[in-house]
Amino acid sequence: VQQKLAILLSFLSLGLVVCLLIKLFTLKRLELRQNFPLLLSLALFIGSMIFLKIKLPCSCSNDFRYIYSVLIPIAILIPQSYSIISKKILLRYLYLMLISMFIIVSYTFHIIAL
């Protein structure tokens, strides 16, 4: 069961990445200025995690405690993408279903692990 949930969670995460990319590619100049610290920290943290993974593939950096510094900017930017996606009714419902499913599957995945 947990393996199937992990696969489903991977696809839902991919959907959230697509929503994030939609937001990033449609940023206006004012939004870019307002979100610059988030975007910079996101780029630096992801870059440093990739570099560390390449440099030391089997180190203690594989611990998930280090992921929170990446998740915080993403958790702020993903809801902002709703303003872009919500203009079309079908996309709005798909977006809300994606977020709801991600929350439910994540919660279930972690509860089953306990």
C-alpha positions as CSV (number, residue, x, y, z in Angstrom):
1,V,0.0,0.0,0.0
2,Q,2.7,2.4,0.9
3,Q,4.6,1.8,-2.4
4,K,1.4,2.7,-4.3
5,L,0.9,5.8,-2.2
6,A,4.5,6.8,-2.9
7,I,4.0,6.5,-6.6
8,L,0.8,8.5,-6.5
9,L,2.5,11.1,-4.3
10,S,5.3,11.4,-6.9
11,F,2.8,12.2,-9.6
12,L,0.9,14.7,-7.4
13,S,4.3,16.4,-6.5
14,L,5.0,16.6,-10.2
15,G,1.7,18.4,-10.7
16,L,2.6,20.9,-7.9
17,V,5.9,21.5,-9.7
18,V,4.0,22.3,-12.9
19,C,1.9,24.8,-10.9
20,L,5.0,26.3,-9.5
21,L,6.6,26.6,-12.9
22,I,3.5,28.3,-14.3
23,K,3.8,30.8,-11.5
24,L,7.5,31.4,-12.1
25,F,7.1,31.9,-15.9
26,T,4.2,34.3,-15.5
27,L,5.8,36.6,-12.9
28,K,5.5,40.3,-13.5
29,R,8.2,42.7,-12.7
30,L,6.5,43.9,-9.4
31,E,5.9,40.3,-8.4
32,L,9.4,39.4,-9.2
33,R,10.6,42.2,-6.9
34,Q,8.3,41.1,-4.1
35,N,9.2,37.4,-4.4
36,F,12.9,37.9,-5.1
37,P,14.0,36.7,-1.6
38,L,11.9,33.6,-1.9
39,L,13.1,32.9,-5.4
40,L,16.7,33.5,-4.5
41,S,16.6,31.3,-1.4
42,L,14.8,28.6,-3.4
43,A,17.4,28.7,-6.1
44,L,20.3,28.7,-3.6
45,F,18.9,25.9,-1.5
46,I,18.1,23.6,-4.4
47,G,21.4,24.4,-6.0
48,S,23.3,23.6,-2.8
49,M,21.3,20.4,-2.3
50,I,22.2,19.2,-5.8
51,F,25.8,20.2,-5.4
52,L,26.0,18.3,-2.0
53,K,24.3,15.3,-3.5
54,I,26.8,15.2,-6.4
55,K,29.8,15.8,-4.1
56,L,28.9,13.5,-1.2
57,P,26.2,11.1,-2.5
58,C,26.1,8.9,0.6
59,S,26.5,11.5,3.4
60,C,24.2,12.5,6.2
61,S,22.8,15.2,3.9
62,N,20.3,12.5,2.7
63,D,18.3,13.3,5.9
64,F,15.0,15.0,5.3
65,R,15.6,17.7,7.9
66,Y,17.3,19.7,5.2
67,I,14.3,19.8,2.9
68,Y,12.3,22.3,5.0
69,S,14.4,25.3,3.8
70,V,13.3,24.4,0.3
71,L,9.7,23.7,1.2
72,I,9.0,27.0,2.8
73,P,9.4,29.1,-0.3
74,I,7.5,26.5,-2.4
75,A,4.7,26.5,0.2
76,I,4.4,30.3,-0.3
77,L,4.7,30.3,-4.1
78,I,2.3,27.5,-4.9
79,P,-0.9,29.2,-3.5
80,Q,0.1,32.3,-5.4
81,S,-0.2,30.3,-8.6
82,Y,-3.9,29.9,-7.9
83,S,-4.5,33.5,-9.0
84,I,-3.2,32.6,-12.5
85,I,-4.8,29.2,-12.8
86,S,-8.2,30.2,-11.3
87,K,-9.3,32.2,-14.4
88,K,-10.6,29.1,-16.0
89,I,-13.2,27.0,-14.2
90,L,-11.8,23.6,-15.2
91,L,-8.3,24.5,-14.3
92,R,-9.5,25.9,-10.9
93,Y,-11.2,22.6,-10.1
94,L,-8.2,20.5,-11.2
95,Y,-5.9,22.7,-9.1
96,L,-8.0,22.4,-6.0
97,M,-8.3,18.7,-6.6
98,L,-4.5,18.4,-7.0
99,I,-3.9,20.3,-3.7
100,S,-6.5,18.3,-1.8
101,M,-5.3,15.0,-3.1
102,F,-1.7,15.9,-2.3
103,I,-2.7,16.7,1.3
104,I,-4.7,13.6,1.8
105,V,-2.2,11.2,0.2
106,S,0.7,12.8,2.1
107,Y,-1.1,12.5,5.4
108,T,-2.1,8.9,4.6
109,F,1.4,8.0,3.6
110,H,2.9,9.3,6.8
111,I,0.3,7.8,9.0
112,I,0.7,4.3,7.5
113,A,4.5,4.6,8.1
114,L,3.8,4.9,11.8
